[in-house]
Amino acid sequence: MANLNVAILGSLEYGKELGKKGTASDLAFYNLKKGQNTVTFIEPTRYPERLAPLFYAVSMAQKALLIVEQLNPAFGESVIMLDSIGVKEGYVILKNYLSREQIAPFIKGTVVDGYELLEDDNNLLRERLIEDAGKIDSPQGAETGTLPVDHFFNVRGIGTVVLGSIAEGSIKKHDVLMVLPGEKTAQVRSIQKHDEDFDTAGIGERTGIALKGVEVDDLDRGTILTNDKTIKQVSSISARASLVKYWPSPLKEGMVLHIGHWMQYVPARVEAASAEGDWHKAVLELKLDKMLVYRPGAKAVLTYPEGGKLRVVGTIDLP
């Protein structure tokens, strides 16, 4: 079974025309299945009022579907988020008689500039995305795997169940996983993908996992389940950031940013900021409100929810 995760941005409930509605909170999931291929659509239902859902949706995506109804701040912010996270493949659908030439200045130099322009045709879109899903290779035999949790609940007769998309490697039935941040571990009791039982789940696959040894109260959105011993958990970071070219002024001590990685979105206070020459390339010392879990060498997104029309600050290289 091959699965493709697609973030739908720019038009709320567009996904209901493409797939069957699943889990819904500040994110709405829609599922499309044909044969052994599946597509999971993710919509940030509370965006643009809240920035976090946009980050979550894009961070889970292998491709993006950007619906452009008007050239407004939310469109620009979505483009910058896609570029910051690095979603290199996607489609653009233009509405309200907008043209490629009109959006060109706003996407130039970003990943969106490479997206394919498609007509607003639901049947064509479903066929294209199912075809895209069939091209995905999701190896099931990796020795380690990592799952960022986006939803979790208790099921009578089963116990604790988590939902998420495999970020790295693969997870197998009976694996013992670290529950990070923290010191707890949990065993995989069962694995489901699109309501079917499997023994393994590979990278990119939307997965439900029943766990033994951990309670719902031990979990949160952004909890990381992994058996990869190289994964770090830290409460402070000193690293170089790259601010987006549109960011208006240097970051200053005392600012409270949010750092986003996988499904984590953690408040981070700037303890110090220094730059030699270009302040868009600053070395930041950040104190986090809670532990951040990541693989050394990964990249995270910096945001400033109080930033007005532009809230995506840039990226930071995690040491």
C-alpha positions in Angstrom: 0.0 0.0 0.0 1.4 3.4 -1.1 0.2 6.6 0.6 0.7 10.2 -0.3 0.1 13.0 2.2 -1.1 16.2 0.5 -1.6 19.6 2.3 -4.5 21.6 0.9 -4.0 25.3 1.4 -6.1 28.3 0.4 -9.7 26.9 0.4 -11.4 25.5 3.4 -13.3 22.2 2.9 -11.9 21.7 -0.6 -10.9 18.3 0.5 -14.5 17.1 1.0 -14.8 17.0 -2.8 -11.7 14.8 -3.1 -12.0 12.2 -0.3 -13.9 10.8 2.6 -13.6 12.9 5.8 -11.7 11.3 8.7 -10.3 12.8 11.9 -11.1 16.5 12.4 -9.9 19.1 14.9 -7.8 22.1 14.0 -6.7 19.8 11.1 -9.2 18.0 8.9 -8.1 14.8 7.2 -9.8 13.4 4.0 -8.9 10.0 2.6 -9.0 8.8 -1.0 -8.3 5.2 -1.9 -8.1 3.3 -5.2 -6.8 -0.2 -5.2 -3.7 -0.3 -3.0 -3.0 3.4 -3.4 -4.2 6.0 -0.9 -4.0 9.8 -0.6 -4.4 11.6 2.7 -5.5 15.2 2.3 -4.7 17.6 5.3 -6.4 20.9 5.7 -5.5 23.5 8.4 -9.1 24.4 9.4 -8.2 27.0 12.0 -5.8 28.9 9.7 -5.3 31.9 9.2 -6.6 32.8 12.6 -4.0 30.5 14.1 -0.6 29.8 12.5 0.1 26.4 14.1 -2.4 24.4 11.9 -0.7 25.7 8.8 2.7 24.5 10.1 1.2 21.1 11.1 -0.4 20.5 7.7 2.7 21.5 5.7 5.1 19.6 8.0 3.2 16.4 7.3 3.0 16.9 3.5 4.9 15.2 0.8 3.0 17.3 -1.8 1.0 20.5 -1.6 -2.2 21.6 -3.3 -2.4 25.4 -3.3 -5.7 26.9 -4.2 -5.3 30.6 -5.0 -8.6 32.5 -4.7 -7.1 35.9 -4.0 -3.7 37.5 -3.5 -3.9 38.1 0.2 -1.5 37.8 3.2 -2.6 34.2 3.9 -1.5 33.3 0.3 1.9 34.9 0.8 2.3 33.3 4.2 1.4 29.9 2.9 4.0 30.2 0.1 6.7 31.1 2.6 5.7 28.2 4.9 5.9 25.8 2.0 9.3 27.1 1.0 10.6 27.1 4.6 9.7 23.5 5.2 10.8 22.6 1.7 7.7 20.9 0.1 9.2 20.8 -3.3 6.4 19.1 -5.2 2.8 20.3 -5.6 0.0 21.7 -7.7 -1.5 25.2 -8.0 -5.1 25.8 -8.9 -6.0 29.4 -9.8 -9.6 30.7 -9.3 -11.5 33.9 -9.8 -9.8 34.5 -13.2 -6.3 34.8 -11.6 -3.4 34.1 -14.0 0.1 32.6 -13.6 1.5 36.0 -14.5 -0.3 37.6 -11.6 1.0 35.2 -8.9 4.5 34.9 -10.5 6.1 37.8 -8.5 4.9 36.3 -5.2 6.2 32.8 -5.8 9.5 33.6 -7.7 12.5 31.9 -6.1 10.3 29.6 -3.9 9.4 25.9 -4.1 5.9 27.0 -5.4 7.5 28.3 -8.6 8.1 24.7 -9.5 4.5 23.5 -8.9 2.4 22.4 -11.8 -0.6 24.5 -12.8 -3.8 22.4 -12.9 -7.4 23.0 -13.8 -10.1 23.1 -11.1 -11.3 19.6 -12.0 -11.9 17.2 -9.0 -11.9 14.1 -11.1 -8.7 15.0 -12.9 -7.1 15.9 -9.5 -8.1 12.6 -7.9 -6.7 10.6 -10.8 -3.5 12.5 -10.8 -2.9 12.2 -7.0 -3.7 8.5 -7.0 -1.2 8.1 -9.8 1.3 10.1 -7.8 0.7 7.9 -4.7 1.5 4.8 -6.8 4.9 6.1 -7.6 5.9 6.3 -3.9 8.3 3.7 -2.5 7.7 3.2 1.3 10.2 0.5 2.5 8.9 -1.5 5.4 12.1 -3.1 6.6 14.1 -0.3 8.2 15.6 -1.2 11.6 14.3 2.0 13.2 11.3 4.2 12.8 9.9 7.5 14.0 6.3 8.6 14.3 5.2 12.1 15.4 1.8 11.9 17.0 -0.9 14.2 15.8 -4.0 12.7 17.5 -4.4 10.2 20.4 -7.3 8.7 22.3 -8.5 5.7 24.3 -10.5 2.9 22.5 -12.6 0.6 24.7 -11.2 -2.9 24.5 -8.0 -1.8 22.8 -6.5 0.9 25.0 -4.3 3.8 23.9 -4.3 4.6 20.1 -2.2 7.2 18.4 -2.5 8.6 14.9 0.3 10.0 12.8 2.4 9.7 9.6 5.7 7.8 9.7 8.5 10.5 9.5 11.5 8.2 9.1 12.2 4.5 8.6 9.5 2.0 9.5 7.6 0.8 12.6 6.7 -2.9 13.2 4.2 -4.8 15.3 5.8 -5.6 18.7 8.4 -2.8 18.4 9.3 -1.2 21.7 9.4 2.6 21.2 10.6 5.5 23.3 7.9 8.0 24.1 9.7 11.4 23.8 10.1 13.7 25.4 10.5 11.8 28.7 11.7 8.4 29.8 8.7 6.1 29.1 8.5 3.3 26.5 5.6 1.6 24.9 5.1 -1.5 22.8 3.3 -1.6 19.5 0.2 -3.9 19.9 -1.2 -3.4 16.4 -0.9 -1.2 13.3 -3.7 0.0 11.0 -3.5 1.9 7.7 -6.8 3.2 6.3 -8.7 0.8 8.6 -6.8 -2.3 7.5 -4.4 -4.3 9.8 -0.7 -4.5 8.9 2.5 -5.8 10.5 4.5 -2.7 9.5 4.2 0.9 8.4 6.8 2.8 6.4 7.8 6.4 5.8 5.0 8.7 4.7 2.2 6.3 5.6 -0.8 7.5 7.6 -0.9 5.1 10.5 -3.0 4.2 13.6 -1.0 2.4 16.3 -2.4 0.7 19.4 0.1 0.9 22.2 0.8 -1.1 25.4 2.5 0.5 28.4 1.5 4.1 28.0 -1.7 6.0 28.8 -3.4 8.8 27.0 -2.4 11.2 29.8 1.2 10.5 28.9 0.8 11.8 25.4 0.5 15.1 23.6 0.4 16.4 20.1 4.0 16.3 19.0 4.9 13.3 21.1 7.6 11.4 19.2 7.5 7.6 19.2 10.8 6.1 18.0 13.4 3.4 18.6 16.1 5.5 17.0 18.8 6.1 19.7 20.3 9.0 17.8 17.2 11.2 18.4 17.9 14.1 20.8 15.7 15.9 23.3 16.8 19.3 24.4 15.5 22.3 26.4 17.8 24.9 24.9 19.4 25.5 21.5 22.3 27.6 20.2 22.3 27.5 16.4 22.3 29.6 13.2 19.0 30.8 11.8 18.2 32.0 8.3 15.5 34.6 8.3 13.2 34.9 5.3 14.0 37.9 3.1 10.7 39.6 3.9 11.3 39.6 7.6 11.4 43.3 8.6 13.9 43.6 11.4 16.6 41.7 13.5 15.5 39.3 16.2 16.0 40.7 19.7 16.5 39.3 23.1 13.3 38.6 24.9 11.2 37.8 21.8 9.1 34.7 22.1 9.2 32.7 18.9 7.8 29.2 18.2 10.0 26.5 16.9 8.3 23.9 14.7 9.7 20.4 13.9 7.7 17.3 13.0 4.4 17.8 14.9 6.0 19.9 17.7 5.3 23.6 18.0 7.2 24.8 21.0 7.5 28.4 22.4 11.1 29.5 22.5 12.4 32.7 24.1 15.4 34.5 22.5 18.1 34.6 25.1 20.6 36.2 22.7 20.9 37.0 19.0 24.1 37.9 17.2 25.1 38.4 13.6 28.2 39.4 11.7 27.1 41.6 8.9 23.7 40.3 7.5 21.2 40.0 10.4 19.2 37.6 8.3 21.9 35.0 9.2 21.8 35.2 13.0 23.1 32.9 15.7 20.4 32.4 18.2 20.3 31.2 21.8 16.8 29.9 22.5 15.3 28.7 25.8 12.4 26.3 25.2 9.2 26.1 27.2 9.4 22.3 26.8 11.8 19.7 25.4 12.2 19.6 21.6 12.9 16.2 20.0 14.8 15.9 16.7 17.5 14.2 14.8 20.8 16.1 14.8 21.3 18.0 11.5 17.5 18.5 11.0 16.0 21.9 10.1 13.2 23.5 12.0 10.9 26.4 11.2 10.8 29.6 13.3 7.6 31.5 13.6 6.4 34.6 15.5 2.6 34.3 16.1 2.4 37.9 17.1 4.0 39.1 13.9 1.0 40.5 12.1 0.6 39.8 8.4 3.8 37.8 8.2 4.4 35.3 11.0 6.9 32.9 9.4 10.4 34.1 10.5 12.7 31.5 8.9 14.5 28.3 9.6 17.1 27.1 12.1 19.6 24.3 11.8 19.3 22.0 14.7 22.7 20.9 16.2 
